[in-house]
């Protein structure tokens, strides 16, 4: 009996008290923490959306860090202006950012502790950015790419999401693309976008991060299809802008859009057989082609090229206020993939856009398909 009493006494000593057990059970779960890598026009719009959403999500940290490539604006550092005035006066003027968006000019400081990385930088800078942060990101972090473009190497075509994955130790990378003119989204005019995912749980998580009443997010299991739509539509927009500059009219422009969408589908399925036809009917597909061919920067610059005779490089500097023109670069990368494989004749629109942009071909050749 005495032995039993001693055992009971020891057990009572080792067992946590009701109060301490309550403390253990109520310990907060780790919170998701979002970092935006990029702070241009679209990056600032996305920062606004994400920062508003995380405030309402109990499993998210309120602070949204945004890496800013530091530059001087009217004698002040852009990161300081954003933090003081809560506005990106250079890339998204007259739109207030939530106070929980914190601009960081140092990339490693921005990504510290982040569990969710949002990449929204020009695609030519992706690998260098990953090289800088590889030792500083959490092992359980996930990423999403809002970057519209492709990567070309000796191995051939690579998706930007794959570049991020390969350079960040196999991190899961989703994508978000859609019919989204940045300033219209910033003004909360209704639109849609598409998240492409490989891991369903992560896809639904990103849907929660971005979804708003005015910014409706669909999630589909097709990273390749969603991402290629986002990249290739900029080349079609260059063609549409050339048609506008030539004053060829709506019938011609509609034909160019149809041909362009057809080439987008063929190209995507040729290089990634897993791409789903239904993806082209999502916002990232036909809707993005339409809006970009009527309102995007690629269309605008291509039209100006016809009207002024200036090079695309000159017009990028004159018209885009520091933003990058992705359509011409993507056209060159596509040609670098098609030409060695003898496929240029199968993609006449993509090929003509490249030759007009880089070989001095007369813009009128856009209809010689």
C-alpha positions in Angstrom: 0.0 0.0 0.0 2.8 2.4 0.9 4.5 1.6 -2.5 1.3 2.5 -4.3 1.0 5.8 -2.4 4.6 6.7 -3.3 3.9 6.0 -7.0 0.8 8.1 -6.9 2.7 10.9 -5.2 5.4 10.9 -7.9 2.9 10.8 -10.7 1.1 13.8 -9.2 4.4 15.7 -9.0 5.3 15.0 -12.6 1.8 15.7 -14.1 1.3 19.3 -15.3 -1.1 21.4 -13.3 -4.5 22.3 -14.8 -3.3 25.8 -15.2 -0.1 24.9 -17.0 -1.9 22.4 -19.2 -4.3 25.2 -20.2 -1.4 27.4 -21.1 0.1 24.7 -23.3 -3.2 24.0 -25.0 -3.8 27.7 -25.7 -0.3 28.4 -27.1 -0.8 30.2 -30.5 -0.1 28.2 -33.6 2.6 29.5 -35.9 1.3 32.2 -38.2 1.8 32.5 -41.9 4.0 35.5 -42.8 3.9 37.1 -46.3 6.8 38.8 -48.1 6.5 40.4 -51.5 9.6 40.3 -53.6 9.1 43.3 -55.9 7.4 46.7 -55.6 6.6 48.0 -59.0 3.1 48.8 -60.3 1.6 45.3 -60.1 3.6 44.4 -57.0 2.2 47.4 -55.1 -1.3 46.6 -56.1 -0.8 43.0 -54.8 0.7 44.3 -51.6 -2.5 46.3 -51.1 -4.7 43.3 -51.6 -2.6 40.9 -49.4 -2.2 43.4 -46.6 -6.0 44.0 -46.4 -6.6 40.2 -46.4 -4.1 39.1 -43.8 -5.6 41.6 -41.2 -8.8 39.6 -41.4 -7.1 36.1 -41.3 -6.4 34.9 -37.8 -3.7 32.5 -38.9 -1.6 35.2 -40.6 0.8 37.8 -39.3 -0.5 41.3 -39.9 2.8 42.6 -41.2 3.4 42.3 -45.0 7.0 43.0 -45.9 7.7 44.3 -49.4 11.2 44.4 -50.9 11.8 47.6 -52.7 14.6 48.1 -55.2 15.9 51.3 -53.7 15.9 54.4 -55.8 15.7 58.1 -55.2 12.4 59.9 -56.0 12.4 63.7 -55.6 15.5 63.5 -53.4 14.1 60.8 -51.0 14.5 57.1 -50.8 11.5 55.3 -52.3 11.3 52.8 -49.4 11.1 55.7 -46.9 8.4 57.4 -48.9 6.3 54.2 -49.0 6.6 53.8 -45.2 6.0 57.4 -44.4 3.2 58.2 -46.9 1.9 54.7 -47.4 2.0 55.2 -51.1 4.3 54.1 -53.9 4.5 57.5 -55.5 6.5 56.4 -58.5 4.8 53.1 -59.6 1.3 53.4 -58.1 0.6 57.1 -57.4 -2.6 58.2 -55.7 -3.4 54.8 -54.3 -3.0 54.4 -50.5 -1.3 51.2 -49.2 -2.4 49.7 -45.9 -0.2 50.7 -43.0 0.8 47.1 -42.4 2.7 47.1 -45.7 6.3 47.7 -44.6 8.9 48.5 -47.4 12.4 47.0 -47.0 15.3 48.1 -49.2 17.4 45.1 -48.1 16.2 41.8 -49.7 17.5 39.5 -46.9 15.7 41.6 -44.2 12.5 41.5 -46.2 12.4 37.7 -46.5 13.5 36.9 -43.0 10.9 34.7 -41.3 8.6 34.7 -44.2 6.6 31.5 -44.9 4.9 32.8 -48.1 7.0 34.5 -50.8 5.3 36.4 -53.6 7.6 36.9 -56.6 6.6 39.9 -58.7 9.8 41.1 -60.5 10.9 41.2 -64.1 11.6 37.6 -65.1 15.2 38.3 -66.2 16.1 39.0 -62.5 14.6 35.9 -60.9 17.7 33.7 -60.8 19.9 36.4 -59.3 17.3 37.1 -56.7 17.0 33.5 -55.7 20.8 33.2 -55.5 20.8 36.1 -52.9 18.1 34.6 -50.6 18.7 30.9 -50.8 20.4 30.7 -47.4 18.0 33.1 -45.7 14.5 31.7 -46.5 12.7 29.2 -44.2 12.8 25.5 -45.2 9.0 25.3 -44.9 8.4 28.4 -47.1 6.2 28.3 -50.2 6.2 30.7 -53.1 4.0 32.0 -55.8 5.1 33.6 -59.1 3.2 36.6 -60.6 5.9 36.9 -63.2 5.0 36.8 -66.9 7.8 35.4 -69.0 9.8 32.2 -69.7 13.5 31.3 -69.3 15.6 30.0 -72.1 18.8 28.0 -71.6 20.8 25.4 -73.5 18.4 22.9 -72.0 15.5 24.6 -73.7 12.3 26.2 -72.3 11.9 26.5 -68.6 9.0 28.0 -66.6 9.8 30.8 -64.2 8.2 28.8 -61.5 10.6 26.0 -62.2 13.6 28.4 -62.0 12.4 29.5 -58.6 11.9 25.9 -57.5 15.3 24.7 -58.7 17.1 27.6 -57.1 15.3 27.5 -53.8 15.9 23.8 -52.9 12.7 22.4 -54.4 10.3 24.9 -52.8 6.7 24.4 -53.8 5.8 27.2 -56.3 2.4 28.1 -57.5 1.5 30.9 -60.1 -1.1 33.6 -60.4 -2.1 35.1 -63.7 -5.2 36.8 -65.1 -6.9 39.6 -66.9 -5.5 42.3 -64.6 -4.6 45.9 -65.6 -2.9 46.9 -62.4 -4.4 50.4 -62.0 -7.9 49.1 -62.5 -7.4 46.4 -59.8 -6.0 49.1 -57.5 -9.2 51.1 -58.0 -11.1 48.0 -57.0 -12.9 47.5 -60.3 -14.1 43.9 -60.5 -11.9 41.4 -62.3 -10.7 37.8 -62.0 -7.4 35.9 -61.7 -6.3 32.3 -61.8 -4.0 30.5 -59.3 -2.2 27.5 -60.8 -1.0 24.9 -58.3 0.6 21.5 -57.9 -0.2 21.1 -54.3 -3.9 21.6 -53.7 -3.5 22.7 -50.1 -1.1 25.4 -51.1 -3.3 26.4 -54.0 -6.3 26.9 -51.7 -4.0 28.8 -49.3 -3.0 31.3 -52.0 -6.6 31.6 -53.1 -7.3 32.8 -49.5 -4.4 35.2 -49.6 -5.5 37.0 -52.8 -9.3 36.6 -53.0 -11.4 39.8 -52.7 -14.9 40.7 -53.7 -13.5 42.7 -56.5 -10.6 40.3 -57.3 -12.1 36.8 -57.6 -9.6 34.0 -57.6 -10.1 30.6 -59.2 -7.6 27.8 -58.4 -6.7 25.1 -61.0 -4.2 22.2 -61.0 -2.2 23.4 -64.0 0.8 25.5 -63.2 2.2 25.0 -66.7 -0.9 26.1 -68.5 -1.6 29.1 -66.3 2.0 30.3 -66.4 2.4 29.9 -70.2 -0.8 31.8 -70.8 0.6 34.7 -68.7 3.8 34.8 -70.7 2.7 34.2 -74.2 -0.2 36.7 -74.2 2.3 39.6 -74.1 3.6 38.6 -77.5 0.0 38.6 -78.9 -0.5 42.0 -77.3 2.5 43.3 -79.3 0.8 42.1 -82.5 -2.4 43.8 -81.4 -0.6 47.1 -80.8 1.0 46.9 -84.2 -2.5 46.5 -85.8 -3.8 49.5 -83.8 -0.9 51.6 -85.0 -1.5 50.6 -88.6 -5.2 51.5 -88.2 -6.2 48.1 -89.6 -9.5 48.1 -87.6 -11.4 45.8 -85.3 -11.8 42.9 -87.7 -8.1 42.6 -88.2 -7.4 42.9 -84.5 -10.0 40.2 -83.7 -8.3 37.9 -86.2 -4.9 38.6 -84.7 -6.2 37.8 -81.2 -7.8 34.5 -82.4 -4.6 33.4 -84.2 -2.5 34.4 -81.2 -4.7 32.4 -78.8 -4.5 29.4 -81.1 -0.6 29.7 -81.2 -0.6 30.0 -77.4 -2.5 26.8 -77.0 -0.4 24.9 -79.6 2.9 26.1 -78.1 1.9 25.3 -74.5 0.7 21.8 -75.4 3.7 21.1 -77.6 6.2 21.8 -74.8 4.0 20.7 -71.9 1.6 17.9 -72.8 -0.1 18.1 -69.4 -1.5 21.6 -70.1 -5.3 21.4 -69.9 -7.6 22.9 -72.6 -10.0 24.3 -69.9 -7.2 26.5 -68.6 -7.4 28.7 -71.8 -11.0 29.5 -70.8 -9.9 30.8 -67.3 -9.0 34.4 -66.6 -5.4 33.6 -67.3 -6.3 32.5 -70.8 -8.7 34.2 -73.2 -9.7 36.9 -70.7 -6.0 38.0 -70.2 -5.4 38.0 -74.0 -8.4 40.3 -74.5 -7.6 42.8 -71.8 -3.9 42.9 -72.7 -4.6 43.4 -76.4 -6.8 46.4 -75.6 -5.2 48.0 -72.5 -1.8 46.7 -71.6 1.7 48.3 -71.8 2.8 45.9 -74.6 -0.1 47.0 -76.8 0.6 50.7 -76.0 4.3 50.5 -76.9 3.8 48.5 -80.1 1.2 51.1 -81.3 3.7 53.9 -80.5 6.4 52.0 -82.5 4.3 52.2 -85.6 3.3 55.8 -85.1 6.7 57.2 -84.2 9.2 54.8 -85.8 11.1 54.7 -82.6 12.6 51.5 -81.3 10.9 49.4 -78.6 13.9 50.1 -76.3 13.5 53.9 -76.7 9.8 53.7 -76.1 10.1 51.5 -73.0 12.2 54.3 -71.4 9.9 57.1 -72.6 6.5 55.6 -71.9 6.8 53.1 -69.0 8.2 55.1 -66.1 10.8 52.5 -65.2 8.6 49.5 -65.8 9.8 46.7 -68.1 8.3 45.7 -71.5 8.0 41.9 -71.3 6.4 41.1 -74.7 9.5 41.9 -76.8 11.8 39.9 -74.6 9.4 36.9 -74.5 9.1 37.1 -78.3 12.9 36.7 -78.6 13.0 33.9 -76.1 10.2 32.0 -77.9 12.1 32.5 -81.2 15.2 31.1 -79.6 13.2 27.9 -78.8 11.4 27.6 -82.1 14.1 28.4 -84.6 16.6 25.6 -83.7 13.7 23.1 -83.8 12.5 24.2 -87.2 9.1 25.3 -85.8 8.9 28.9 -86.9 6.5 28.2 -89.7 4.1 26.5 -87.3 4.0 29.7 -85.2 3.9 32.5 -87.8 2.4 35.2 -85.5 5.1 34.6 -82.8 7.8 34.6 -85.5 6.6 37.8 -87.2 6.4 39.7 -83.9 10.0 38.7 -83.2 11.2 39.8 -86.6 9.4 43.1 -86.4 10.9 43.7 -82.9 14.5 42.6 -83.5 15.1 42.3 -87.3 13.6 45.6 -88.5 10.8 43.9 -90.4 8.0 46.3 -91.6 5.1 46.2 -89.0 2.7 45.7 -91.9 4.1 42.1 -92.1 2.1 41.3 -89.0 -0.8 40.2 -91.3 1.4 38.1 -93.6 0.7 34.9 -91.7 
